Amino acid sequence: MPFVITEPCINTKSGDCFQVCPVDCIHPRKDEAEFANVPQLYIDPATCINCGACAAVCPVQAIFPEEDVPDKWKQYIQTNAAHYQK
C-alpha cells in the first residue's frame, strides 16, 4: 500500500518529505512551477515503494500508510491518486 498525504499538509507543504523520498514520488517540489498553485503535496501511488521515510520526517504528521489513514481523511487517498491521473 502506498503512503498518502492528508489534510495537515494543506497550505503547509514543508517539503521535508520530498527531500528524503528515495524514488522521487512526492510532488510538486518547491522548484516545480505547480508548487505555488496546489494546496498540498501529493504522493504518486504507482511510484511509492512504501518505505515510510516521508512519514518519519513530516513536521505536521500528515503522511500515513494508505491502510492507516484516519477515517476523517480517507478522501485524501483519492485526492493523491487523482493528482497523478491528469
N, CA, C and O of each residue as an XYZ file, in Angstrom:
344
protein
N       0.830     -1.182      0.000
C       0.000      0.000      0.000
C       0.878      1.252      0.000
O       1.855      1.317      0.746
N       0.549      2.229     -0.814
C       1.322      3.477     -0.829
C       1.003      4.342      0.385
O       0.018      4.120      1.089
N       1.840      5.305      0.603
C       1.591      6.304      1.631
C       0.730      7.407      1.027
O       0.705      7.597     -0.189
N       0.023      8.132      1.895
C      -0.928      9.154      1.466
C      -0.686     10.418      2.281
O      -0.496     10.352      3.495
N      -0.694     11.561      1.616
C      -0.584     12.843      2.301
C      -1.993     13.362      2.557
O      -2.828     13.389      1.653
N      -2.254     13.778      3.806
C      -3.600     14.156      4.217
C      -3.696     15.633      4.630
O      -2.767     16.414      4.419
N      -4.813     15.984      5.206
C      -5.190     17.375      5.478
C      -4.156     18.249      6.204
O      -4.043     19.427      5.865
N      -3.403     17.744      7.174
C      -2.446     18.647      7.837
C      -1.425     19.290      6.884
O      -0.789     20.280      7.245
N      -1.262     18.745      5.685
C      -0.335     19.313      4.705
C      -0.914     20.537      4.007
O      -0.168     21.339      3.444
N      -2.237     20.687      4.037
C      -2.878     21.794      3.330
C      -2.244     23.118      3.759
O      -2.203     23.455      4.942
N      -1.760     23.847      2.776
C      -1.119     25.146      2.957
C       0.128     25.118      3.840
O       0.590     26.163      4.298
N       0.674     23.922      4.078
C       1.923     23.799      4.839
C       3.066     23.500      3.887
O       4.019     24.274      3.787
N       2.971     22.373      3.187
C       3.929     21.962      2.148
C       5.388     22.204      2.555
O       6.123     22.890      1.844
N       5.800     21.655      3.674
C       7.156     21.905      4.179
C       8.245     21.420      3.220
O       9.298     22.046      3.101
N       7.990     20.313      2.545
C       8.978     19.791      1.610
C       9.970     18.827      2.215
O      10.794     18.262      1.496
N       9.914     18.624      3.517
C      10.822     17.662      4.143
C      10.640     16.278      3.528
O      11.604     15.528      3.372
N       9.402     15.947      3.181
C       9.093     14.618      2.648
C       9.755     14.368      1.296
O      10.355     13.312      1.095
N       9.658     15.311      0.372
C      10.232     15.031     -0.949
C      11.749     15.049     -0.921
O      12.388     14.506     -1.822
N      12.336     15.660      0.093
C      13.789     15.664      0.213
C      14.333     14.294      0.607
O      15.477     13.971      0.286
N      13.530     13.485      1.296
C      14.004     12.163      1.739
C      13.472     11.008      0.892
O      13.904      9.870      1.074
N      12.563     11.270     -0.011
C      11.969     10.196     -0.815
C      13.010      9.595     -1.766
O      13.560     10.306     -2.607
N      13.284      8.290     -1.639
C      14.307      7.680     -2.491
C      13.873      7.437     -3.938
O      14.709      7.147     -4.794
N      12.558      7.556     -4.217
C      12.074      7.299     -5.579
C      11.400      8.512     -6.215
O      10.769      8.395     -7.265
N      11.533      9.671     -5.583
C      11.011     10.926     -6.137
C       9.535     10.820     -6.509
O       9.141     11.183     -7.617
N       8.712     10.315     -5.565
C       7.286     10.152     -5.868
C       6.411     11.226     -5.247
O       5.186     11.146     -5.343
N       7.011     12.238     -4.608
C       6.236     13.294     -3.966
C       6.428     14.599     -4.734
O       7.545     15.081     -4.925
N       5.294     15.151     -5.166
C       5.334     16.364     -5.984
C       4.149     17.250     -5.646
O       3.211     16.776     -5.006
N       4.147     18.479     -6.036
C       5.262     19.174     -6.675
C       6.319     19.591     -5.653
O       6.017     19.903     -4.502
N       7.567     19.583     -6.117
C       8.676     20.090     -5.302
C       8.678     21.610     -5.398
O       8.045     22.191     -6.279
N       9.393     22.238     -4.488
C       9.431     23.705     -4.453
C       9.987     24.305     -5.736
O       9.688     25.455     -6.059
N      10.795     23.543     -6.475
C      11.380     24.065     -7.715
C      10.512     23.791     -8.947
O      10.931     24.076    -10.069
N       9.320     23.247     -8.755
C       8.408     22.972     -9.859
C       7.340     24.071     -9.928
O       6.859     24.546     -8.899
N       6.987     24.458    -11.120
C       6.059     25.573    -11.338
C       4.726     25.377    -10.621
O       4.137     26.345    -10.140
N       4.258     24.179    -10.547
C       2.949     23.881     -9.962
C       2.906     24.082     -8.441
O       1.822     24.203     -7.870
N       4.058     24.119     -7.786
C       4.127     24.175     -6.315
C       3.247     25.276     -5.723
O       2.495     25.016     -4.784
N       3.324     26.471     -6.237
C       2.574     27.600     -5.686
C       1.070     27.485     -5.901
O       0.293     28.129     -5.196
N       0.653     26.670     -6.869
C      -0.757     26.610     -7.250
C      -1.546     25.462     -6.644
O      -2.744     25.345     -6.901
N      -0.911     24.611     -5.850
C      -1.627     23.488     -5.240
C      -1.659     23.676     -3.723
O      -0.746     24.265     -3.146
N      -2.704     23.177     -3.089
C      -2.819     23.369     -1.640
C      -1.949     22.433     -0.804
O      -1.683     22.709      0.366
N      -1.507     21.329     -1.401
C      -0.750     20.331     -0.659
C       0.204     19.596     -1.589
O       0.193     19.806     -2.802
N       1.025     18.736     -1.008
C       1.889     17.858     -1.797
C       1.157     16.534     -1.990
O       0.217     16.223     -1.260
N       1.597     15.759     -2.979
C       0.915     14.513     -3.327
C       1.927     13.397     -3.534
O       3.030     13.624     -4.031
N       1.535     12.182     -3.145
C       2.368     11.002     -3.345
C       1.788     10.194     -4.495
O       0.603      9.861     -4.499
N       2.633      9.883     -5.467
C       2.208      9.066     -6.607
C       2.095      7.617     -6.133
O       3.110      6.995     -5.820
N       0.871      7.066     -6.075
C       0.698      5.707     -5.564
C       1.353      4.632     -6.428
O       1.659      3.545     -5.936
N       1.568      4.921     -7.697
C       2.188      3.942     -8.592
C       3.706      3.885     -8.415
O       4.338      2.897     -8.791
N       4.287      4.931     -7.849
C       5.736      5.005     -7.701
C       6.194      4.750     -6.266
O       7.312      4.282     -6.049
N       5.350      5.050     -5.297
C       5.691      4.903     -3.873
C       6.113      3.462     -3.574
O       5.443      2.511     -3.977
N       7.239      3.318     -2.858
C       7.742      1.987     -2.507
C       7.462      1.637     -1.045
O       7.972      0.643     -0.528
N       6.659      2.453     -0.393
C       6.218      2.175      0.968
C       7.338      2.121      1.992
O       7.282      1.330      2.935
N       8.347      2.949      1.815
C       9.490      2.916      2.731
C       9.219      3.661      4.033
O       9.831      3.354      5.056
N       8.314      4.632      4.011
C       7.968      5.376      5.210
C       8.889      6.529      5.557
O       8.682      7.198      6.569
N       9.899      6.774      4.738
C      10.833      7.867      5.025
C      10.109      9.206      5.108
O      10.442     10.042      5.948
N       9.130      9.410      4.250
C       8.392     10.676      4.223
C       7.609     10.887      5.516
O       7.631     11.978      6.087
N       6.926      9.858      5.972
C       6.121      9.968      7.190
C       6.993     10.282      8.397
O       6.584     11.023      9.291
N       8.181      9.723      8.419
C       9.081      9.914      9.555
C       9.544     11.356      9.708
O       9.864     11.784     10.817
N       9.584     12.114      8.611
C      10.092     13.489      8.681
C       9.003     14.556      8.561
O       9.308     15.744      8.659
N       7.773     14.178      8.357
C       6.696     15.158      8.176
C       6.475     15.943      9.473
O       6.113     15.359     10.494
N       6.691     17.260      9.437
C       6.566     18.058     10.661
C       5.129     18.233     11.158
O       4.913     18.627     12.305
N       4.147     17.942     10.298
C       2.748     18.099     10.699
C       2.007     16.765     10.765
O       0.784     16.741     10.907
N       2.731     15.668     10.664
C       2.169     14.312     10.748
C       0.979     14.128      9.811
O      -0.103     13.705     10.216
N       1.218     14.461      8.547
C       0.165     14.391      7.535
C       0.242     13.134      6.676
O      -0.642     12.908      5.850
N       1.281     12.302      6.849
C       1.500     11.186      5.934
C       1.280      9.858      6.651
O       1.824      9.605      7.726
N       0.462      9.018      6.014
C       0.094      7.727      6.589
C       0.167      6.637      5.528
O      -0.010      6.917      4.342
N       0.429      5.381      5.945
C       0.215      4.273      5.009
C      -1.277      4.280      4.637
O      -2.121      4.591      5.477
N      -1.594      3.947      3.418
C      -2.989      4.016      2.960
C      -3.951      3.319      3.911
O      -5.033      3.840      4.185
N      -3.577      2.163      4.410
C      -4.480      1.414      5.282
C      -4.646      2.051      6.664
O      -5.550      1.673      7.409
N      -3.793      3.005      7.013
C      -3.866      3.664      8.319
C      -4.366      5.108      8.266
O      -4.349      5.804      9.282
N      -4.805      5.558      7.107
C      -5.331      6.922      7.002
C      -6.551      7.024      7.910
O      -7.470      6.211      7.803
N      -6.572      8.024      8.811
C      -7.744      8.189      9.680
C      -9.021      8.348      8.864
O      -9.012      8.931      7.780
N     -10.112      7.824      9.396
C     -11.395      7.876      8.682
C     -11.744      9.281      8.222
O     -12.260      9.459      7.119
N     -11.471     10.281      9.050
C     -11.844     11.648      8.693
C     -11.069     12.187      7.496
O     -11.439     13.221      6.939
N      -9.981     11.493      7.086
C      -9.170     11.940      5.962
C      -9.101     10.907      4.832
O      -8.229     11.008      3.968
N      -9.988      9.931      4.820
C      -9.969      8.881      3.789
C     -10.056      9.453      2.382
O      -9.516      8.854      1.451
N     -10.723     10.603      2.195
C     -10.857     11.187      0.858
C      -9.506     11.545      0.250
O      -9.402     11.686     -0.968
N      -8.471     11.694      1.071
C      -7.155     12.057      0.563
C      -6.473     10.904     -0.176
O      -5.514     11.123     -0.916
N      -6.954      9.706      0.017
C      -6.433      8.576     -0.767
C      -6.716      8.847     -2.245
O      -5.828      8.729     -3.089
N      -7.962      9.212     -2.546
C      -8.339      9.520     -3.923
C      -7.734     10.835     -4.385
O      -7.362     10.967     -5.552
N      -7.629     11.809     -3.491
C      -7.041     13.106     -3.846
C      -5.614     12.932     -4.350
O      -5.231     13.520     -5.362
N      -4.828     12.123     -3.644
C      -3.443     11.881     -4.067
C      -3.404     11.152     -5.403
O      -2.646     11.531     -6.296
N      -4.216     10.106     -5.546
C      -4.234      9.342     -6.792
C      -4.691     10.210     -7.963
O      -4.113     10.139     -9.048
N      -5.722     11.027     -7.753
C      -6.282     11.860     -8.815
C      -5.255     12.891     -9.318
O      -5.258     13.242    -10.498
N      -4.405     13.358     -8.451
C      -3.396     14.335     -8.865
C      -2.510     13.756     -9.969
O      -2.054     14.492    -10.845
N      -2.266     12.464     -9.934
C      -1.391     11.828    -10.920
C      -2.141     11.259    -12.114
O      -1.511     10.739    -13.035
N      -3.444     11.341    -12.126
C      -4.238     10.856    -13.255
C      -4.494     11.939    -14.285
O      -5.220     11.711    -15.253
N      -3.914     13.105    -14.096
C      -4.109     14.216    -15.035
C      -3.443     13.959    -16.347
O      -3.511     14.795    -17.248
